[in-house]
Amino acid sequence: MSSFIGAIAIGDLVKSTLGPKGMDKILVATGRNEGAVEVTNDGATILKAIGVDNPAAKILVDMSRVQDDEVGDGTTSVTVLGERILQVWRTIS
């Protein structure tokens, strides 16, 4: 159940960036560039910037990276689609 919750959280994070009323996210760096601020609504940038420990969430982030590498676009869409498939599967099982 916790795997599903992590994946749903990732999907919800990037889902709000879609569409004409999509919201921007503020990313604050930690570590070497601590305090550096970036504002973006690009799903690939958001998913590259966050740290993920949850196995199902990692799969969604990896799907996004592969989509970006192969096609160069659609990273947010593939993440939201994967999250929705997991939600439906969780509901029926």
C-alpha angles and dihedrals in degrees: 000000000000090000090058092049092054093049092047090051091054091049092049091048094059098029091074090062094063127099136018091303093046114147126232121235125220112222118197115195123228129194119025096006095035113176096019109140127210126180116204144147094198110120094208092054092048094049092047091053100052127079115230127195099167113099096220091045089051089055091054091049090048091049088053092051093049090049090051093047096047103036107010094224141056098056094135092045094051091048093050091045092051091048091050092049089053091049092052092045091050090051096052097042 
